[in-house]
């Protein structure tokens, strides 16, 4: 019986010496996922070696000329590294201070603030960049308008600069750094900090000399992860960098593919270089988080205790609320006001408010189709994706199939490739396929599913590992087939995690930009590239209305996710 169970887990029927239904389904899923991830990258690499006609594939001439040309792009590479380093430093500093305040000190409204710190993550980088272009454009920005109205000379702030790009990128990645660092702080035994306080160290000195060194792996891990995200950032660099003639690798790739004739070879070489840098930083991140030299969690139970900060309490609370105002209230407020104006202005006595921008947004066929297509893709990608990802997670963590660890690396591979670069790779792969899917929602769905594999697998992995495998083993010993076991035991137990993963995939699909800009066709427009198109060709007011519509869609999905999760948790506690 035990031998037969092992063989069933591996996907083989020992009696018939053939594949079981589990084995067949597993093989099909692995082949499809492996092809979706690795096949496009082959075409991207092949195109990067094309030194002949860039629009002919297979290449007529092969060489390393495109990589040699990158030596002349040193300014673009330098711009990318400079912005990524600056924005990472700002984001991690903000994230560390916020994490320390909310996990180690006692301040009023802490529970509400912890929830508000997550909001910038749900505001897409594109919407954040558009909001800050409305706030701090050198001539028309709200802040500069107000500054001039009250007698200020010159301009107060110019967001169309390298530091402006870095600031906006850091502002919305600071919430990611906060989540990662606060998780490390919540897991740290406070006894060491208390020991330092008993020895006479001040609270500030305790934070610098005890807390920071102990959570150093978490801080460094957050820094490297955020740095990798910054390298592949496109929206902020596009909206804020191009008006100031400041280019990074992602916007350079965008310009090369839009030129005539498009220089796909050089764009692909830049994409490969960006992938190599990101892969190296993510590999370093994985190495750091796996080290346990700084572990402070032992078998001894502890409860994190928060310090009373006396007169500094309101200063620290004020810092947290300042971040909420700058990262959430000001950008979304400016966006909302602009969406109801005929001409964007912060001077209310000059403002002419109207709902025409929303009427126009919903009346234009292209915008209406983009909204509908985004919702269809979000629903389809989340529904099909979560089903396939559940099976993938089960294969990786539950089956005894040889090479399950390799499968996990393949599935997580898109995390190391910038979305925009992966979109270019998928474009090349499917342009050279006998099946014509370019410009259809089908190809966009395939692209979304591929780049969102890491998100879905990581979300579901934590839930699967919480379910004791003995429940499944009991069903198998009692003679239940693999499909019956999944339907009656595994899937019901995973229901809360599946719903949470579904909503996260839906949100990520609706906000996706990097893949969409290359795979979208005339009859398959989606909302994020449509917002970019409106920003470059139409008025700021219409663009703001479209951005508000996208943001509201995401927030409604987030609220639904919280409501469903709370309801399922309540049902689980009652049962």
ZINORHU-V972961 format. One record per residue. N is the residue number from 1. RES is the residue in one letter. D_FIRST is the distance of its C-alpha to the first C-alpha in Angstrom with 2 decimals. Layout:
N,RES,D_FIRST  N,RES,D_FIRST
This chain:
1,X,0.00  2,X,3.81  3,X,5.49  4,X,5.07  5,X,6.13  6,X,8.74  7,X,9.97  8,X,10.44  9,X,12.31  10,X,14.36  11,X,15.30  12,X,14.07  13,X,12.55  14,X,11.33  15,X,12.12  16,X,15.55  17,X,16.12  18,X,17.77  19,X,17.98  20,X,16.43  21,X,18.94  22,X,17.95  23,X,18.69  24,X,21.92  25,X,23.14  26,X,22.41  27,X,24.28  28,X,27.17  29,X,27.64  30,X,27.62  31,X,30.08  32,X,32.35  33,X,32.44  34,X,32.96  35,X,35.74  36,X,37.38  37,X,37.59  38,X,38.44  39,X,40.35  40,X,43.31  41,X,43.76  42,X,44.22  43,X,47.13  44,X,48.59  45,X,48.68  46,X,50.11  47,X,52.79  48,X,53.72  49,X,54.75  50,X,56.88  51,X,60.54  52,X,61.83  53,X,62.16  54,X,59.77  55,X,59.25  56,X,58.14  57,X,54.54  58,X,53.48  59,X,56.06  60,X,59.18  61,X,59.71  62,X,57.23  63,X,58.18  64,X,57.98  65,X,61.13  66,X,59.46  67,X,58.07  68,X,61.52  69,X,63.09  70,X,61.01  71,X,63.31  72,X,66.04  73,X,63.91  74,X,64.04  75,X,65.70  76,X,62.88  77,X,60.24  78,X,62.39  79,X,62.72  80,X,58.95  81,X,58.37  82,X,61.30  83,X,60.21  84,X,56.56  85,X,57.66  86,X,60.20  87,X,57.97  88,X,55.05  89,X,57.43  90,X,58.73  91,X,55.35  92,X,53.76  93,X,56.91  94,X,56.91  95,X,53.17  96,X,53.50  97,X,56.55  98,X,55.05  99,X,51.78  100,X,53.76  101,X,56.00  102,X,53.29  103,X,50.84  104,X,53.29  105,X,56.42  106,X,57.36  107,X,59.11  108,X,59.89  109,X,57.72  110,X,54.84  111,X,52.10  112,X,54.01  113,X,54.70  114,X,51.06  115,X,50.26  116,X,53.33  117,X,52.36  118,X,49.51  119,X,51.92  120,X,53.15  121,X,49.61  122,X,49.70  123,X,53.20  124,X,52.67  125,X,54.45  126,X,56.50  127,X,57.77  128,X,58.48  129,X,60.49  130,X,62.43  131,X,63.18  132,X,64.60  133,X,66.62  134,X,68.22  135,X,68.80  136,X,70.04  137,X,71.29  138,X,74.52  139,X,76.90  140,X,75.24  141,X,72.72  142,X,73.09  143,X,73.51  144,X,76.20  145,X,77.94  146,X,78.12  147,X,79.30  148,X,82.11  149,X,83.08  150,X,83.69  151,X,85.83  152,X,83.38  153,X,84.36  154,X,82.18  155,X,78.50  156,X,76.36  157,X,73.05  158,X,71.88  159,X,68.18  160,X,68.67  161,X,68.46  162,X,65.76  163,X,65.70  164,X,65.54  165,X,62.47  166,X,60.88  167,X,61.81  168,X,60.23  169,X,57.03  170,X,56.81  171,X,57.57  172,X,54.53  173,X,52.17  174,X,53.34  175,X,51.00  176,X,48.01  177,X,49.24  178,X,49.76  179,X,46.18  180,X,44.76  181,X,47.23  182,X,47.14  183,X,43.35  184,X,43.98  185,X,46.80  186,X,44.87  187,X,42.24  188,X,44.96  189,X,45.89  190,X,49.55  191,X,50.42  192,X,51.72  193,X,54.02  194,X,55.22  195,X,55.97  196,X,58.12  197,X,59.95  198,X,60.65  199,X,62.14  200,X,64.59  201,X,63.09  202,X,64.04  203,X,61.50  204,X,62.20  205,X,61.95  206,X,58.67  207,X,57.24  208,X,58.47  209,X,57.78  210,X,54.61  211,X,52.81  212,X,53.25  213,X,52.10  214,X,48.99  215,X,47.93  216,X,49.18  217,X,45.76  218,X,45.35  219,X,48.91  220,X,48.63  221,X,45.33  222,X,47.01  223,X,50.02  224,X,48.11  225,X,46.03  226,X,49.25  227,X,51.08  228,X,48.54  229,X,48.99  230,X,52.75  231,X,52.76  232,X,51.27  233,X,53.35  234,X,55.31  235,X,56.67  236,X,58.93  237,X,60.16  238,X,60.98  239,X,62.78  240,X,64.54  241,X,64.79  242,X,66.19  243,X,69.24  244,X,70.12  245,X,69.48  246,X,66.72  247,X,63.77  248,X,60.36  249,X,57.77  250,X,56.17  251,X,59.56  252,X,60.72  253,X,57.74  254,X,58.68  255,X,62.31  256,X,61.48  257,X,59.41  258,X,62.20  259,X,65.01  260,X,66.52  261,X,65.26  262,X,62.01  263,X,61.14  264,X,57.37  265,X,57.17  266,X,58.74  267,X,56.79  268,X,53.52  269,X,54.58  270,X,55.37  271,X,51.99  272,X,50.22  273,X,52.31  274,X,51.42  275,X,47.73  276,X,48.02  277,X,49.78  278,X,47.29  279,X,44.30  280,X,45.96  281,X,46.68  282,X,43.17  283,X,41.74  284,X,44.14  285,X,43.08  286,X,39.38  287,X,40.44  288,X,42.60  289,X,40.16  290,X,37.48  291,X,39.93  292,X,39.75  293,X,43.04  294,X,44.52  295,X,41.76  296,X,43.26  297,X,40.30  298,X,39.17  299,X,37.36  300,X,40.68  301,X,41.06  302,X,44.05  303,X,45.73  304,X,47.75  305,X,51.41  306,X,54.11  307,X,57.62  308,X,60.74  309,X,62.93  310,X,66.25  311,X,68.74  312,X,66.24  313,X,63.93  314,X,65.70  315,X,66.10  316,X,62.34  317,X,61.67  318,X,64.35  319,X,62.62  320,X,59.40  321,X,61.37  322,X,63.33  323,X,60.17  324,X,59.18  325,X,62.68  326,X,62.81  327,X,59.28  328,X,58.96  329,X,62.19  330,X,64.67  331,X,62.70  332,X,61.47  333,X,64.86  334,X,66.73  335,X,64.42  336,X,64.87  337,X,68.67  338,X,69.01  339,X,67.02  340,X,69.70  341,X,72.74  342,X,74.93  343,X,75.64  344,X,73.55  345,X,75.57  346,X,75.06  347,X,78.67  348,X,78.28  349,X,81.96  350,X,81.47  351,X,78.13  352,X,77.90  353,X,74.76  354,X,73.22  355,X,69.99  356,X,70.87  357,X,68.33  358,X,65.46  359,X,67.17  360,X,67.50  361,X,63.89  362,X,62.62  363,X,65.32  364,X,64.75  365,X,62.39  366,X,60.89  367,X,60.15  368,X,58.87  369,X,56.58  370,X,55.36  371,X,54.44  372,X,52.68  373,X,50.84  374,X,49.68  375,X,48.29  376,X,46.57  377,X,45.06  378,X,44.03  379,X,42.31  380,X,40.67  381,X,39.57  382,X,38.15  383,X,36.32  384,X,34.77  385,X,34.43  386,X,32.57  387,X,29.93  388,X,29.40  389,X,29.58  390,X,26.90  391,X,24.51  392,X,25.86  393,X,25.41  394,X,21.79  395,X,21.23  396,X,23.19  397,X,21.83  398,X,18.34  399,X,16.76  400,X,15.88  401,X,18.24  402,X,20.55  403,X,24.07  404,X,23.52  405,X,26.49  406,X,28.68  407,X,27.93  408,X,29.19  409,X,32.37  410,X,33.03  411,X,32.64  412,X,34.93  413,X,37.43  414,X,39.83  415,X,40.51  416,X,42.43  417,X,44.51  418,X,47.45  419,X,47.04  420,X,50.30  421,X,49.39  422,X,46.05  423,X,48.00  424,X,50.30  425,X,47.37  426,X,45.83  427,X,49.32  428,X,49.68  429,X,46.23  430,X,46.75  431,X,50.37  432,X,49.20  433,X,46.50  434,X,47.37  435,X,46.37  436,X,49.18  437,X,47.83  438,X,50.47  439,X,52.36  440,X,49.81  441,X,47.69  442,X,44.62  443,X,45.34  444,X,46.08  445,X,42.75  446,X,40.95  447,X,42.98  448,X,42.31  449,X,38.56  450,X,38.52  451,X,40.69  452,X,39.00  453,X,35.45  454,X,35.83  455,X,37.15  456,X,34.38  457,X,31.53  458,X,33.13  459,X,33.72  460,X,30.19  461,X,28.50  462,X,29.91  463,X,28.65  464,X,25.05  465,X,24.92  466,X,26.14  467,X,23.18  468,X,20.47  469,X,17.20  470,X,15.44  471,X,16.78  472,X,15.01  473,X,11.64  474,X,12.23  475,X,13.09  476,X,10.10  477,X,7.80  478,X,10.60  479,X,10.33  480,X,13.24  481,X,14.13  482,X,15.40  483,X,18.98  484,X,18.59  485,X,17.12  486,X,20.12  487,X,22.58  488,X,21.81  489,X,20.73  490,X,21.52  491,X,24.88  492,X,26.33  493,X,25.70  494,X,27.30  495,X,30.25  496,X,32.95  497,X,32.05  498,X,31.88  499,X,35.31  500,X,36.77  501,X,35.54  502,X,36.94  503,X,40.32  504,X,40.46  505,X,39.78  506,X,42.42  507,X,44.94  508,X,44.33  509,X,44.75  510,X,48.01  511,X,49.50  512,X,48.41  513,X,51.42  514,X,50.62  515,X,48.47  516,X,50.56  517,X,53.87  518,X,52.77  519,X,50.61  520,X,52.85  521,X,55.06  522,X,58.10  523,X,56.01  524,X,53.13  525,X,54.91  526,X,53.11  527,X,54.68  528,X,54.46  529,X,56.24  530,X,58.58  531,X,59.63  532,X,60.35  533,X,62.34  534,X,64.31  535,X,65.00  536,X,66.47  537,X,68.48  538,X,69.11  539,X,70.38  540,X,68.72  541,X,68.95  542,X,66.84  543,X,64.28  544,X,64.09  545,X,63.49  546,X,60.60  547,X,59.12  548,X,59.44  549,X,57.64  550,X,54.70  551,X,54.66  552,X,54.76  553,X,51.83  554,X,49.75  555,X,50.91  556,X,50.12  557,X,46.56  558,X,46.31  559,X,47.68  560,X,45.23  561,X,42.37  562,X,43.61  563,X,44.11  564,X,40.68  565,X,38.99  566,X,41.11  567,X,40.44  568,X,36.66  569,X,36.84  570,X,39.01  571,X,36.65  572,X,33.73  573,X,35.90  574,X,36.99  575,X,33.51
